[in-house]
Amino acid sequence: MDGQSKLDAQETLKVGYCNPPTHSRFKKGHSGNPQGRPKGTHNIGKVLERTLREKVIINENGRRKTVTKLEAAIKQVANKAASGDLKALQLLSALVRSSEERERQATSEVSSFGESDEKVVFGILKRLEASKGEQQIESAAQ
């Protein structure tokens, strides 16, 4: 038995690749990265969204108005495009195009049936109504 216990002790003390010394191994119940990623960190999309929703005060027609940064930026682009700035005009047209595409996608998701799908559904409804009518006639005859 003494020989067997010595072999077991040597196997547990084995040090090398994927076998660090026991004194430097992670202790049970403790993380290898105790600080880790801080909670509440956001990606660039979240930071951009939060920043664009912040309120700013602008002067419009001699009156002070509170709007979001996104709205203020779009107003500036639209004003520059109206004054003849070519780059602002290109940017504004791209924004309008992407907005229209999003609207089309939203409406197409609501009505995902094609014309042929609608014909099939209406055919099924007609058959159901006809079978209900037949069942009512049979139940009245009995």
Secondary structure as GFF3:
##gff-version 3
##sequence-region A 1 142
A	DSSP	alpha_helix	2	12	.	.	.	ID=ss1
A	DSSP	three_ten_helix	22	24	.	.	.	ID=ss2
A	DSSP	alpha_helix	44	52	.	.	.	ID=ss3
A	DSSP	beta_strand	55	60	.	.	.	ID=ss4
A	DSSP	beta_strand	63	68	.	.	.	ID=ss5
A	DSSP	alpha_helix	69	82	.	.	.	ID=ss6
A	DSSP	alpha_helix	86	110	.	.	.	ID=ss7
A	DSSP	alpha_helix	115	141	.	.	.	ID=ss8
###
